[in-house]
Amino acid sequence: MLPAKDVDWCWLQERSDSPWYPHTLRVFRRVPGEGWATSIERVRKALAAKLGM
């Protein structure tokens, strides 16, 4: 999980994946003004969908 701004260059601003970790990592960024609880809920939903829950 990454903040909405001031992110290290290696996380590539416009991508939700990483060439450094192909097929193994998904990047979740906070939307400006979004609280961490909302960000965590997006991660939870994505994980549930991936696991078929």
C-alpha distance matrix in Angstrom:
0.0 3.8 6.9 9.7 11.9 13.0 10.6 12.4 14.6 13.7 10.6 13.3 12.8 14.3 12.8 10.5 11.6 12.6 16.3 15.7 14.6 16.6 16.5 14.2 10.6 8.9 6.2 4.8 5.8 7.6 11.2 13.6 15.1 12.7 12.2 9.4 11.7 11.7 8.0 8.3 11.6 10.4 8.4 11.7 13.9 12.6 13.1 16.5 17.5 16.9 19.0 21.5 21.4
3.8 0.0 3.8 6.6 8.2 9.2 7.0 9.5 11.9 11.8 8.8 11.2 10.3 12.4 11.9 10.6 12.1 12.7 16.2 15.8 15.5 17.7 18.2 16.4 12.6 10.8 7.2 6.1 4.7 6.3 9.7 11.4 13.4 11.9 12.0 10.0 13.1 12.9 9.4 10.9 14.0 12.6 11.5 15.0 16.8 15.5 16.5 19.8 20.6 20.1 22.4 24.8 24.7
6.9 3.8 0.0 3.8 5.6 7.3 6.8 10.2 12.8 13.8 11.0 12.7 10.9 13.3 13.7 13.0 15.1 15.8 19.2 19.0 19.1 21.1 21.8 20.1 16.3 14.2 10.5 8.6 5.6 5.1 7.9 8.5 10.4 9.6 10.0 9.0 12.6 12.4 9.6 11.8 14.8 13.8 13.6 16.9 18.5 17.8 19.2 22.1 22.9 22.9 25.2 27.3 27.0
9.7 6.6 3.8 0.0 3.8 7.2 7.6 11.3 13.0 14.6 11.7 12.2 9.4 11.4 12.8 12.7 15.4 16.5 19.8 20.2 20.6 22.1 22.8 21.7 17.9 15.3 11.5 9.5 5.7 4.7 5.5 5.6 8.5 8.6 10.4 10.7 14.0 12.8 10.5 13.6 15.8 14.3 14.9 18.3 19.3 18.5 20.6 23.3 23.6 23.9 26.6 28.3 28.1
11.9 8.2 5.6 3.8 0.0 3.8 5.5 9.2 10.9 13.2 11.2 11.5 8.9 11.8 13.7 14.5 16.7 17.0 19.8 20.1 21.1 22.9 24.2 23.1 19.4 17.3 13.5 12.3 8.8 8.4 9.0 8.0 10.9 11.9 13.5 13.7 17.3 16.5 14.1 17.0 19.5 17.9 18.3 21.8 22.9 21.9 23.7 26.7 26.9 26.9 29.6 31.6 31.5
13.0 9.2 7.3 7.2 3.8 0.0 3.8 6.6 8.9 11.6 10.7 11.4 9.9 13.4 15.0 16.0 17.6 17.0 19.5 19.2 20.7 23.0 24.6 23.4 19.9 18.4 14.7 14.3 11.2 11.5 12.7 11.7 14.3 15.2 16.2 15.9 19.7 19.4 16.8 19.1 22.0 20.6 20.4 23.9 25.4 24.1 25.6 28.8 29.2 28.8 31.4 33.6 33.7
10.6 7.0 6.8 7.6 5.5 3.8 0.0 3.8 6.3 8.3 7.0 8.5 7.8 11.5 12.3 13.1 14.2 13.4 15.9 15.5 16.9 19.2 21.0 19.8 16.3 15.1 11.6 11.8 9.5 10.9 12.8 13.0 15.8 15.8 16.7 15.7 19.3 18.9 15.8 17.8 20.8 19.1 18.3 21.9 23.4 21.8 23.0 26.4 26.7 25.9 28.6 31.0 31.3
12.4 9.5 10.2 11.3 9.2 6.6 3.8 0.0 3.8 5.6 6.1 8.0 9.0 12.6 13.0 14.1 14.2 12.4 14.3 13.3 15.3 17.9 20.3 19.1 16.0 15.6 12.6 13.9 12.3 14.3 16.3 16.7 19.6 19.5 20.2 18.8 22.3 22.1 18.7 20.3 23.4 21.6 20.4 23.9 25.5 23.5 24.4 28.0 28.3 27.0 29.6 32.2 32.9
14.6 11.9 12.8 13.0 10.9 8.9 6.3 3.8 0.0 3.8 5.5 5.7 7.6 10.9 11.6 13.5 13.3 11.2 12.3 12.0 14.7 16.8 19.5 19.0 16.2 15.9 13.2 15.1 13.7 16.1 17.6 18.2 21.4 21.5 22.7 21.5 24.9 24.2 20.8 22.6 25.3 23.1 21.9 25.6 26.8 24.4 25.5 29.1 28.9 27.5 30.4 32.9 33.9
13.7 11.8 13.8 14.6 13.2 11.6 8.3 5.6 3.8 0.0 3.8 5.5 8.6 11.3 10.7 12.1 10.9 8.2 9.1 8.3 11.0 13.3 16.2 15.6 13.1 13.5 11.5 14.1 13.7 16.7 18.7 19.9 23.1 22.5 23.5 21.8 24.9 24.3 20.6 21.9 24.6 22.3 20.6 24.2 25.4 22.7 23.5 27.2 27.0 25.1 27.9 30.6 31.8
10.6 8.8 11.0 11.7 11.2 10.7 7.0 6.1 5.5 3.8 0.0 3.8 6.2 8.7 7.7 8.7 8.2 6.5 8.9 8.9 10.5 12.4 14.6 13.9 10.9 10.4 8.0 10.4 10.1 13.3 15.3 16.9 20.1 19.2 20.3 18.7 21.6 20.7 17.1 18.5 21.0 18.6 17.1 20.8 21.8 19.2 20.2 23.9 23.6 22.1 24.9 27.5 28.6
13.3 11.2 12.7 12.2 11.5 11.4 8.5 8.0 5.7 5.5 3.8 0.0 3.8 5.9 5.9 8.5 8.6 7.5 9.2 10.5 12.4 13.4 15.6 15.8 13.0 12.0 9.7 11.9 11.1 14.2 15.3 16.8 20.3 19.9 21.6 20.6 23.4 22.0 18.6 20.5 22.6 19.8 18.9 22.6 23.1 20.4 22.0 25.5 24.7 23.3 26.5 28.7 30.1
12.8 10.3 10.9 9.4 8.9 9.9 7.8 9.0 7.6 8.6 6.2 3.8 0.0 3.8 5.9 8.4 10.1 10.3 12.5 14.0 15.4 16.2 17.8 18.0 14.8 12.9 10.0 11.0 9.2 11.8 12.2 13.4 17.1 17.0 19.2 18.7 21.5 19.8 16.7 19.2 21.1 18.3 18.1 21.9 22.1 19.8 21.9 25.1 24.3 23.6 26.9 28.7 29.8
14.3 12.4 13.3 11.4 11.8 13.4 11.5 12.6 10.9 11.3 8.7 5.9 3.8 0.0 3.8 7.0 9.2 10.4 12.4 14.8 15.7 15.6 16.8 17.6 14.7 12.4 10.2 11.2 10.1 12.7 12.5 14.4 18.0 17.7 20.2 19.9 22.3 20.0 17.1 19.6 20.9 17.6 17.8 21.5 21.1 18.6 21.1 24.0 22.7 22.1 25.6 27.1 28.4
12.8 11.9 13.7 12.8 13.7 15.0 12.3 13.0 11.6 10.7 7.7 5.9 5.9 3.8 0.0 3.8 5.5 7.2 9.5 12.1 12.5 12.1 13.0 13.9 11.2 9.0 7.6 9.5 9.7 13.1 13.6 16.2 19.6 18.5 20.6 19.7 21.7 19.6 16.4 18.4 19.6 16.2 15.8 19.4 19.0 16.1 18.3 21.4 20.0 18.9 22.5 24.1 25.7
10.5 10.6 13.0 12.7 14.5 16.0 13.1 14.1 13.5 12.1 8.7 8.5 8.4 7.0 3.8 0.0 3.8 7.0 10.2 12.2 11.4 11.1 11.1 11.5 8.5 5.7 4.7 6.7 8.2 11.7 12.9 16.0 18.9 17.2 18.8 17.5 19.2 17.1 13.8 15.3 16.4 13.0 12.2 15.7 15.5 12.5 14.5 17.6 16.4 15.3 18.8 20.6 22.0
11.6 12.1 15.1 15.4 16.7 17.6 14.2 14.2 13.3 10.9 8.2 8.6 10.1 9.2 5.5 3.8 0.0 3.8 6.9 8.8 7.8 7.4 7.9 8.4 6.0 4.8 5.5 8.9 11.0 14.7 16.3 19.3 22.2 20.4 21.7 19.9 21.5 19.9 16.4 17.3 18.7 15.4 13.8 17.1 17.1 13.8 14.9 18.3 17.2 15.3 18.5 20.7 22.5
12.6 12.7 15.8 16.5 17.0 17.0 13.4 12.4 11.2 8.2 6.5 7.5 10.3 10.4 7.2 7.0 3.8 0.0 3.8 5.2 5.4 6.1 8.3 8.6 6.6 7.2 7.5 11.2 12.8 16.5 18.5 21.0 24.1 22.5 23.6 21.6 23.6 22.4 18.7 19.5 21.4 18.5 16.5 19.8 20.3 17.0 17.6 21.2 20.4 18.1 21.1 23.6 25.5
16.3 16.2 19.2 19.8 19.8 19.5 15.9 14.3 12.3 9.1 8.9 9.2 12.5 12.4 9.5 10.2 6.9 3.8 0.0 3.8 5.4 5.2 8.6 9.8 9.2 10.6 11.3 15.0 16.5 20.2 21.9 24.4 27.6 26.2 27.3 25.3 27.4 26.2 22.5 23.2 25.0 22.1 20.1 23.2 23.6 20.1 20.6 24.1 23.0 20.5 23.4 25.9 28.1
15.7 15.8 19.0 20.2 20.1 19.2 15.5 13.3 12.0 8.3 8.9 10.5 14.0 14.8 12.1 12.2 8.8 5.2 3.8 0.0 3.8 6.1 9.6 9.5 8.9 11.2 11.8 15.5 17.1 20.7 22.9 25.2 28.2 26.7 27.4 25.1 27.3 26.6 22.8 23.1 25.3 22.8 20.3 23.3 24.3 21.0 20.9 24.6 24.0 21.3 23.8 26.7 28.6
14.6 15.5 19.1 20.6 21.1 20.7 16.9 15.3 14.7 11.0 10.5 12.4 15.4 15.7 12.5 11.4 7.8 5.4 5.4 3.8 0.0 3.8 6.5 5.7 5.8 8.9 10.5 14.2 16.6 20.2 22.6 25.4 28.1 26.1 26.5 23.9 25.7 25.0 21.3 21.1 23.2 20.7 17.9 20.6 21.6 18.2 17.7 21.3 20.9 17.9 20.2 23.2 25.2
16.6 17.7 21.1 22.1 22.9 23.0 19.2 17.9 16.8 13.3 12.4 13.4 16.2 15.6 12.1 11.1 7.4 6.1 5.2 6.1 3.8 0.0 3.8 5.5 6.8 9.2 11.6 15.2 17.8 21.5 23.5 26.5 29.3 27.2 28.0 25.7 27.1 26.0 22.5 22.4 23.9 21.1 18.6 21.1 21.5 17.8 17.7 21.0 19.8 16.8 19.4 22.0 24.4
16.5 18.2 21.8 22.8 24.2 24.6 21.0 20.3 19.5 16.2 14.6 15.6 17.8 16.8 13.0 11.1 7.9 8.3 8.6 9.6 6.5 3.8 0.0 3.8 6.1 8.2 11.5 14.7 17.8 21.3 23.3 26.6 29.1 26.7 27.4 25.0 26.0 24.7 21.4 21.0 22.0 19.2 16.7 18.8 18.8 15.1 14.8 17.8 16.5 13.3 15.8 18.4 21.0
14.2 16.4 20.1 21.7 23.1 23.4 19.8 19.1 19.0 15.6 13.9 15.8 18.0 17.6 13.9 11.5 8.4 8.6 9.8 9.5 5.7 5.5 3.8 0.0 3.8 7.0 10.2 13.3 16.6 20.0 22.5 25.7 28.0 25.4 25.6 22.8 23.8 23.0 19.6 18.8 20.2 17.8 14.8 16.8 17.5 14.0 13.0 16.4 15.9 12.6 14.6 17.7 19.8
10.6 12.6 16.3 17.9 19.4 19.9 16.3 16.0 16.2 13.1 10.9 13.0 14.8 14.7 11.2 8.5 6.0 6.6 9.2 8.9 5.8 6.8 6.1 3.8 0.0 3.8 6.5 9.7 12.9 16.3 18.9 22.0 24.3 21.8 22.1 19.4 20.7 19.9 16.3 15.9 17.5 15.1 12.2 14.8 15.8 12.4 12.0 15.7 15.4 12.8 15.2 18.2 19.8
8.9 10.8 14.2 15.3 17.3 18.4 15.1 15.6 15.9 13.5 10.4 12.0 12.9 12.4 9.0 5.7 4.8 7.2 10.6 11.2 8.9 9.2 8.2 7.0 3.8 0.0 3.8 6.6 9.9 13.3 15.5 18.9 21.2 18.6 19.3 16.9 18.1 16.8 13.4 13.4 14.8 12.0 9.6 12.7 13.2 9.8 10.5 14.1 13.5 11.7 14.6 17.1 18.5
6.2 7.2 10.5 11.5 13.5 14.7 11.6 12.6 13.2 11.5 8.0 9.7 10.0 10.2 7.6 4.7 5.5 7.5 11.3 11.8 10.5 11.6 11.5 10.2 6.5 3.8 0.0 3.8 6.4 10.0 12.4 15.5 17.9 15.7 16.5 14.4 16.2 15.0 11.3 12.1 14.0 11.3 9.5 13.1 13.9 11.3 12.4 16.0 15.7 14.5 17.4 19.8 20.7
4.8 6.1 8.6 9.5 12.3 14.3 11.8 13.9 15.1 14.1 10.4 11.9 11.0 11.2 9.5 6.7 8.9 11.2 15.0 15.5 14.2 15.2 14.7 13.3 9.7 6.6 3.8 0.0 3.8 6.8 9.3 12.6 14.7 12.2 12.9 11.0 12.7 11.2 7.6 9.0 10.8 8.2 7.1 11.0 11.8 9.9 11.6 14.8 14.9 14.6 17.4 19.4 19.7
5.8 4.7 5.6 5.7 8.8 11.2 9.5 12.3 13.7 13.7 10.1 11.1 9.2 10.1 9.7 8.2 11.0 12.8 16.5 17.1 16.6 17.8 17.8 16.6 12.9 9.9 6.4 3.8 0.0 3.8 6.3 9.1 11.6 9.7 11.1 10.0 12.5 10.9 7.5 10.1 12.1 9.9 9.9 13.6 14.4 13.1 15.1 18.0 18.2 18.2 21.0 22.8 22.9
7.6 6.3 5.1 4.7 8.4 11.5 10.9 14.3 16.1 16.7 13.3 14.2 11.8 12.7 13.1 11.7 14.7 16.5 20.2 20.7 20.2 21.5 21.3 20.0 16.3 13.3 10.0 6.8 3.8 0.0 3.8 6.3 8.0 6.1 7.6 7.3 10.0 8.5 5.9 9.2 11.2 9.7 10.7 13.9 14.8 14.5 16.6 19.0 19.5 20.1 22.6 24.2 23.7
11.2 9.7 7.9 5.5 9.0 12.7 12.8 16.3 17.6 18.7 15.3 15.3 12.2 12.5 13.6 12.9 16.3 18.5 21.9 22.9 22.6 23.5 23.3 22.5 18.9 15.5 12.4 9.3 6.3 3.8 0.0 3.8 6.2 5.2 8.4 9.6 11.8 9.4 8.0 11.8 12.8 11.0 13.0 16.0 16.1 16.0 18.7 20.7 20.7 21.8 24.5 25.6 25.2
13.6 11.4 8.5 5.6 8.0 11.7 13.0 16.7 18.2 19.9 16.9 16.8 13.4 14.4 16.2 16.0 19.3 21.0 24.4 25.2 25.4 26.5 26.6 25.7 22.0 18.9 15.5 12.6 9.1 6.3 3.8 0.0 3.8 5.5 8.7 10.8 13.4 11.5 10.8 14.4 15.7 14.5 16.4 19.3 19.6 19.7 22.3 24.3 24.4 25.6 28.2 29.3 28.7
15.1 13.4 10.4 8.5 10.9 14.3 15.8 19.6 21.4 23.1 20.1 20.3 17.1 18.0 19.6 18.9 22.2 24.1 27.6 28.2 28.1 29.3 29.1 28.0 24.3 21.2 17.9 14.7 11.6 8.0 6.2 3.8 0.0 3.8 6.5 9.7 11.7 10.3 10.7 14.1 15.1 14.7 17.0 19.3 19.8 20.6 23.0 24.6 25.2 26.6 28.9 29.9 28.8
12.7 11.9 9.6 8.6 11.9 15.2 15.8 19.5 21.5 22.5 19.2 19.9 17.0 17.7 18.5 17.2 20.4 22.5 26.2 26.7 26.1 27.2 26.7 25.4 21.8 18.6 15.7 12.2 9.7 6.1 5.2 5.5 3.8 0.0 3.8 6.6 8.3 6.5 7.1 10.4 11.2 11.1 13.4 15.5 16.1 17.1 19.4 20.9 21.7 23.2 25.3 26.3 25.1
12.2 12.0 10.0 10.4 13.5 16.2 16.7 20.2 22.7 23.5 20.3 21.6 19.2 20.2 20.6 18.8 21.7 23.6 27.3 27.4 26.5 28.0 27.4 25.6 22.1 19.3 16.5 12.9 11.1 7.6 8.4 8.7 6.5 3.8 0.0 3.8 5.4 5.5 6.6 8.8 10.2 11.3 13.0 14.6 15.9 17.3 19.0 20.4 21.8 23.3 24.9 26.1 24.6
9.4 10.0 9.0 10.7 13.7 15.9 15.7 18.8 21.5 21.8 18.7 20.6 18.7 19.9 19.7 17.5 19.9 21.6 25.3 25.1 23.9 25.7 25.0 22.8 19.4 16.9 14.4 11.0 10.0 7.3 9.6 10.8 9.7 6.6 3.8 0.0 3.8 5.4 4.9 6.0 8.5 9.8 10.5 12.1 14.2 15.4 16.4 18.2 20.0 21.0 22.4 24.1 22.5
11.7 13.1 12.6 14.0 17.3 19.7 19.3 22.3 24.9 24.9 21.6 23.4 21.5 22.3 21.7 19.2 21.5 23.6 27.4 27.3 25.7 27.1 26.0 23.8 20.7 18.1 16.2 12.7 12.5 10.0 11.8 13.4 11.7 8.3 5.4 3.8 0.0 3.8 5.4 5.1 6.2 8.8 9.9 10.4 12.3 14.3 15.3 16.3 18.4 19.9 20.9 22.2 20.2
11.7 12.9 12.4 12.8 16.5 19.4 18.9 22.1 24.2 24.3 20.7 22.0 19.8 20.0 19.6 17.1 19.9 22.4 26.2 26.6 25.0 26.0 24.7 23.0 19.9 16.8 15.0 11.2 10.9 8.5 9.4 11.5 10.3 6.5 5.5 5.4 3.8 0.0 3.8 5.4 5.0 6.4 8.8 9.8 10.6 12.5 14.3 15.3 16.6 18.5 20.0 20.9 19.2
8.0 9.4 9.6 10.5 14.1 16.8 15.8 18.7 20.8 20.6 17.1 18.6 16.7 17.1 16.4 13.8 16.4 18.7 22.5 22.8 21.3 22.5 21.4 19.6 16.3 13.4 11.3 7.6 7.5 5.9 8.0 10.8 10.7 7.1 6.6 4.9 5.4 3.8 0.0 3.8 5.4 5.2 6.5 8.8 10.1 10.9 12.6 14.4 15.6 16.8 18.7 20.0 18.9
8.3 10.9 11.8 13.6 17.0 19.1 17.8 20.3 22.6 21.9 18.5 20.5 19.2 19.6 18.4 15.3 17.3 19.5 23.2 23.1 21.1 22.4 21.0 18.8 15.9 13.4 12.1 9.0 10.1 9.2 11.8 14.4 14.1 10.4 8.8 6.0 5.1 5.4 3.8 0.0 3.8 5.4 5.0 6.1 8.7 9.9 10.5 12.2 14.2 15.3 16.4 18.1 16.7
11.6 14.0 14.8 15.8 19.5 22.0 20.8 23.4 25.3 24.6 21.0 22.6 21.1 20.9 19.6 16.4 18.7 21.4 25.0 25.3 23.2 23.9 22.0 20.2 17.5 14.8 14.0 10.8 12.1 11.2 12.8 15.7 15.1 11.2 10.2 8.5 6.2 5.0 5.4 3.8 0.0 3.8 5.4 4.9 6.1 8.6 9.8 10.4 12.2 14.1 15.2 16.1 14.4
10.4 12.6 13.8 14.3 17.9 20.6 19.1 21.6 23.1 22.3 18.6 19.8 18.3 17.6 16.2 13.0 15.4 18.5 22.1 22.8 20.7 21.1 19.2 17.8 15.1 12.0 11.3 8.2 9.9 9.7 11.0 14.5 14.7 11.1 11.3 9.8 8.8 6.4 5.2 5.4 3.8 0.0 3.8 5.4 5.2 6.2 8.6 9.9 10.6 12.3 14.3 15.2 14.3
8.4 11.5 13.6 14.9 18.3 20.4 18.3 20.4 21.9 20.6 17.1 18.9 18.1 17.8 15.8 12.2 13.8 16.5 20.1 20.3 17.9 18.6 16.7 14.8 12.2 9.6 9.5 7.1 9.9 10.7 13.0 16.4 17.0 13.4 13.0 10.5 9.9 8.8 6.5 5.0 5.4 3.8 0.0 3.8 5.5 5.1 6.1 8.6 9.9 10.5 12.3 14.1 13.4
11.7 15.0 16.9 18.3 21.8 23.9 21.9 23.9 25.6 24.2 20.8 22.6 21.9 21.5 19.4 15.7 17.1 19.8 23.2 23.3 20.6 21.1 18.8 16.8 14.8 12.7 13.1 11.0 13.6 13.9 16.0 19.3 19.3 15.5 14.6 12.1 10.4 9.8 8.8 6.1 4.9 5.4 3.8 0.0 3.8 5.5 5.2 6.1 8.6 9.9 10.6 12.1 10.6
13.9 16.8 18.5 19.3 22.9 25.4 23.4 25.5 26.8 25.4 21.8 23.1 22.1 21.1 19.0 15.5 17.1 20.3 23.6 24.3 21.6 21.5 18.8 17.5 15.8 13.2 13.9 11.8 14.4 14.8 16.1 19.6 19.8 16.1 15.9 14.2 12.3 10.6 10.1 8.7 6.1 5.2 5.5 3.8 0.0 3.8 5.4 5.1 6.1 8.6 9.9 10.3 9.1
12.6 15.5 17.8 18.5 21.9 24.1 21.8 23.5 24.4 22.7 19.2 20.4 19.8 18.6 16.1 12.5 13.8 17.0 20.1 21.0 18.2 17.8 15.1 14.0 12.4 9.8 11.3 9.9 13.1 14.5 16.0 19.7 20.6 17.1 17.3 15.4 14.3 12.5 10.9 9.9 8.6 6.2 5.1 5.5 3.8 0.0 3.8 5.5 5.1 6.1 8.6 9.8 10.0
13.1 16.5 19.2 20.6 23.7 25.6 23.0 24.4 25.5 23.5 20.2 22.0 21.9 21.1 18.3 14.5 14.9 17.6 20.6 20.9 17.7 17.7 14.8 13.0 12.0 10.5 12.4 11.6 15.1 16.6 18.7 22.3 23.0 19.4 19.0 16.4 15.3 14.3 12.6 10.5 9.8 8.6 6.1 5.2 5.4 3.8 0.0 3.8 5.4 5.0 6.2 8.5 8.5
16.5 19.8 22.1 23.3 26.7 28.8 26.4 28.0 29.1 27.2 23.9 25.5 25.1 24.0 21.4 17.6 18.3 21.2 24.1 24.6 21.3 21.0 17.8 16.4 15.7 14.1 16.0 14.8 18.0 19.0 20.7 24.3 24.6 20.9 20.4 18.2 16.3 15.3 14.4 12.2 10.4 9.9 8.6 6.1 5.1 5.5 3.8 0.0 3.8 5.4 5.1 6.0 4.9
17.5 20.6 22.9 23.6 26.9 29.2 26.7 28.3 28.9 27.0 23.6 24.7 24.3 22.7 20.0 16.4 17.2 20.4 23.0 24.0 20.9 19.8 16.5 15.9 15.4 13.5 15.7 14.9 18.2 19.5 20.7 24.4 25.2 21.7 21.8 20.0 18.4 16.6 15.6 14.2 12.2 10.6 9.9 8.6 6.1 5.1 5.4 3.8 0.0 3.8 5.4 5.0 6.0
16.9 20.1 22.9 23.9 26.9 28.8 25.9 27.0 27.5 25.1 22.1 23.3 23.6 22.1 18.9 15.3 15.3 18.1 20.5 21.3 17.9 16.8 13.3 12.6 12.8 11.7 14.5 14.6 18.2 20.1 21.8 25.6 26.6 23.2 23.3 21.0 19.9 18.5 16.8 15.3 14.1 12.3 10.5 9.9 8.6 6.1 5.0 5.4 3.8 0.0 3.8 5.5 7.8
19.0 22.4 25.2 26.6 29.6 31.4 28.6 29.6 30.4 27.9 24.9 26.5 26.9 25.6 22.5 18.8 18.5 21.1 23.4 23.8 20.2 19.4 15.8 14.6 15.2 14.6 17.4 17.4 21.0 22.6 24.5 28.2 28.9 25.3 24.9 22.4 20.9 20.0 18.7 16.4 15.2 14.3 12.3 10.6 9.9 8.6 6.2 5.1 5.4 3.8 0.0 3.8 5.6
21.5 24.8 27.3 28.3 31.6 33.6 31.0 32.2 32.9 30.6 27.5 28.7 28.7 27.1 24.1 20.6 20.7 23.6 25.9 26.7 23.2 22.0 18.4 17.7 18.2 17.1 19.8 19.4 22.8 24.2 25.6 29.3 29.9 26.3 26.1 24.1 22.2 20.9 20.0 18.1 16.1 15.2 14.1 12.1 10.3 9.8 8.5 6.0 5.0 5.5 3.8 0.0 3.8
21.4 24.7 27.0 28.1 31.5 33.7 31.3 32.9 33.9 31.8 28.6 30.1 29.8 28.4 25.7 22.0 22.5 25.5 28.1 28.6 25.2 24.4 21.0 19.8 19.8 18.5 20.7 19.7 22.9 23.7 25.2 28.7 28.8 25.1 24.6 22.5 20.2 19.2 18.9 16.7 14.4 14.3 13.4 10.6 9.1 10.0 8.5 4.9 6.0 7.8 5.6 3.8 0.0
